[in-house]
Structures are given as structure tokens and as C-alpha cells.
Amino acid sequence: MIMQMLETAGLPLLIDGVRPPDSDNPRGYYEFEPVKAMKTDASFLEVAVGRVVKVVAPLLPSLPPRYDYRIVFVERALCEVLASQRAMLAQRGQVAGIAEGGALAKAFESSLRTTRDWMERTKGVRVCFVSHADTVESPERTARRLLQFFASIWAGSGGSAGVGAIESERDRIVMRMTSVFEDSLYRRRGSGAG
């Protein structure tokens, strides 16, 4: 959802469509396959400069320090993340390990702590935390926060023309960004039911 919002705002994405849309993500995954091998090969970052790339939280600490990073970190209730993972695994017939929810939850929590520590202590990293639940409740509020985050980046890099364009077009951009939200795609609510 966030990648779609950023795309409709006019930000250039780096995606490849290798993983096609499916019943879990009917609009697609918005991924770039080389990201998955980032721990051993981050050379794709050369073509990623100035573009939005989806990176799962556990891989963020693998980003090399030679670049500055602007991260939109989507926070979602752990029970929903785990329910989503279990549903995807079950649909693929990969039921082994699904019952190990407690161990999986601890692993996710540990990974998130590591990632948060990395973001706090790493120079050249700016983060905009976005709540998944708040985005569902008010996509417009999230869209405005995202625009503010990226406008401050353009301003910091001397891109006043970009900031001016955002200011004059803000409401239209927000409308485009919120148009991608579809409540029916939010299926793993609260305790994972739905």
C-alpha cells in the first residue's frame, strides 16, 4: 500500500515484477529481486540512487554505509504480520513451522530491535515511522506525513523547486495517494482474523 502511495505521488520506484500479483497481494509486491541477496551483494544500490526500493526490516542493517538513506518504516501489529505470514505459507502448502508462533514472534521482535538500533545509531539514515493501523484509519493523514518527509529531503538538498511543486499540488497529490487504499485488502486485522 505504501509503495503504491509513493508511486502515485510521482516518486520513481525500483521494482521488477519478478514476483507476480497473487491472492495475497492482488496489486503486486512492488519488489526488486536483488534486494533479497543484499547481505552478500548490494551492488544494485548503484541503480537505486534517487529511487524508492522496498526492503524488509531485517535487511535494513545490511545497507552499506556509503549512501544516505531515507526510510519509510511501516509499523504493523506483530499479530497481524504473523497471521499474514501463516496465511501465505498455508496457501503455498508450506504448513511446516506455522504452529511455532511463539518462537516466530520472538524472532520477529528480536529482528525489529536490531533494525531499530541500527537506524538510531547509523549516520546518514533518516526515518519516517508510519503506522499501518493509522494508515488504514486515515490514508490522507499518512499521505500528508509522507509528503512532508520527502519535501524536507528535497529542501535539505537544495531542491526548492521540488518543494514548491509539492506545496502547490499538495491536495491533488494527497488525493492520488489516498486513491490506492482499498479497505478490502486489509484482511489480517487485530488478532489475525479476517
C-alpha positions in Angstrom: 0.0 0.0 0.0 2.8 2.5 0.9 4.7 1.7 -2.3 1.5 2.3 -4.3 1.0 5.6 -2.4 4.6 6.7 -3.2 4.3 5.7 -6.8 1.1 7.8 -7.3 2.9 10.7 -5.6 5.3 10.6 -8.5 8.3 9.1 -6.8 10.4 6.8 -9.0 10.3 3.2 -7.9 12.8 0.4 -8.5 10.7 -2.8 -9.0 11.0 -5.7 -11.4 7.7 -7.6 -11.2 9.6 -10.9 -10.8 7.1 -11.9 -8.0 3.7 -11.6 -9.7 0.5 -10.5 -8.1 -1.4 -13.2 -6.3 -4.4 -13.6 -3.9 -2.3 -12.3 -1.0 -1.2 -9.2 -2.9 -3.6 -8.7 -5.9 -1.9 -5.4 -6.8 1.6 -6.9 -6.7 4.5 -7.0 -4.4 6.5 -3.9 -5.6 9.8 -5.8 -5.0 13.2 -5.7 -6.6 14.6 -9.3 -6.6 18.3 -8.3 -6.0 17.3 -6.8 -2.6 16.9 -10.3 -1.2 20.6 -11.0 -1.7 21.7 -7.7 -0.2 23.6 -9.3 2.7 26.1 -10.7 0.2 25.7 -8.3 -2.8 24.4 -4.8 -2.5 25.7 -3.7 -5.9 22.1 -3.0 -7.1 22.2 0.2 -4.9 24.1 1.9 -7.7 21.0 1.9 -9.8 18.7 2.6 -6.8 20.0 6.1 -6.0 17.1 8.5 -6.1 14.5 5.7 -6.3 12.2 4.0 -3.9 13.1 0.4 -3.1 11.2 -1.9 -0.9 13.4 -3.5 1.8 12.1 -5.8 4.5 13.1 -4.6 8.0 15.6 -7.4 8.8 17.7 -6.5 5.8 18.0 -2.8 6.6 21.1 -3.2 8.8 22.8 -4.8 5.7 22.7 -1.5 3.8 26.3 -0.3 3.2 27.3 3.0 4.9 28.4 4.6 1.6 25.0 6.1 0.9 22.5 8.2 2.8 19.1 6.6 3.3 15.6 7.9 3.7 13.5 5.1 5.2 9.7 4.9 5.4 9.4 2.3 8.2 5.9 0.8 8.3 5.0 -0.4 11.8 2.3 -3.1 12.0 0.9 -5.1 14.9 3.0 -8.3 15.2 -0.1 -10.5 15.4 -1.2 -9.2 12.0 2.3 -9.8 10.5 2.4 -13.3 11.8 -1.2 -14.0 10.7 -0.3 -12.8 7.2 2.8 -14.9 7.1 0.9 -18.0 8.2 -1.8 -17.4 5.6 0.7 -17.0 2.8 2.6 -20.2 3.9 -0.6 -22.2 4.1 -1.7 -21.1 0.7 1.6 -22.3 -0.7 1.3 -25.7 1.1 4.1 -24.8 3.4 2.5 -25.6 6.7 5.6 -26.8 8.5 6.5 -24.4 11.3 3.3 -22.5 11.2 2.4 -23.7 14.7 5.6 -22.3 16.1 4.0 -18.9 16.6 5.7 -18.1 19.9 9.2 -18.7 18.6 8.5 -16.8 15.4 7.1 -13.9 17.3 10.3 -13.7 19.4 12.4 -13.9 16.3 10.5 -11.0 14.7 10.7 -8.9 17.9 14.5 -9.5 18.1 14.9 -8.6 14.4 12.9 -5.4 14.8 15.0 -4.4 17.9 18.2 -4.9 15.9 16.8 -2.9 13.0 15.7 -0.1 15.2 19.1 0.0 16.9 20.8 0.2 13.5 18.5 3.1 12.4 19.2 5.1 15.6 22.9 4.8 15.5 23.7 5.0 11.8 24.7 8.3 10.3 23.0 9.2 7.1 19.7 7.5 8.0 16.5 9.5 8.3 13.3 7.6 9.2 9.6 8.4 8.9 7.7 5.9 11.0 4.3 5.1 9.6 1.7 3.1 11.5 -0.1 0.6 9.3 -3.2 0.9 11.5 -3.2 4.7 11.3 -2.8 4.5 7.5 -5.9 2.2 7.3 -7.8 4.6 9.6 -6.7 7.7 7.7 -4.8 7.2 4.5 -4.9 11.0 4.0 -3.0 11.7 7.2 -0.3 9.2 6.2 -0.1 10.7 2.7 0.4 14.2 4.2 3.1 12.9 6.5 4.9 11.1 3.7 4.8 14.3 1.5 6.2 16.3 4.4 9.0 13.8 4.9 10.0 13.8 1.3 9.6 17.6 1.0 12.0 18.1 3.8 14.5 15.9 2.0 14.2 18.0 -1.2 14.6 21.2 0.8 17.7 19.8 2.5 19.3 19.0 -0.8 18.6 22.4 -2.3 15.6 21.2 -4.2 13.3 24.2 -3.6 11.6 23.8 -7.0 10.5 20.3 -5.9 9.2 21.7 -2.6 7.3 24.5 -4.4 5.7 21.9 -6.7 4.7 19.8 -3.8 3.2 22.8 -1.9 1.2 24.0 -4.9 0.0 20.5 -5.8 -0.3 19.0 -2.3 -4.0 18.4 -2.2 -4.1 16.8 -5.6 -1.1 14.6 -4.8 -2.7 13.5 -1.5 -5.9 12.6 -3.3 -3.9 10.5 -5.8 -2.1 8.8 -2.9 -5.2 8.0 -0.9 -7.0 6.6 -4.0 -4.8 3.5 -3.8 -6.2 2.5 -0.4 -8.8 -0.3 -0.5 -10.1 -1.5 2.8 -11.0 -5.0 1.5 -7.3 -5.7 1.0 -6.7 -5.3 4.8 -7.5 -8.8 5.8 -5.3 -9.7 8.8 -6.7 -7.3 11.4 -6.1 -7.4 15.2 -5.6 -10.9 16.3 -5.2 -12.1 12.8 -8.8 -12.8 11.9 -10.1 -11.6 8.6 
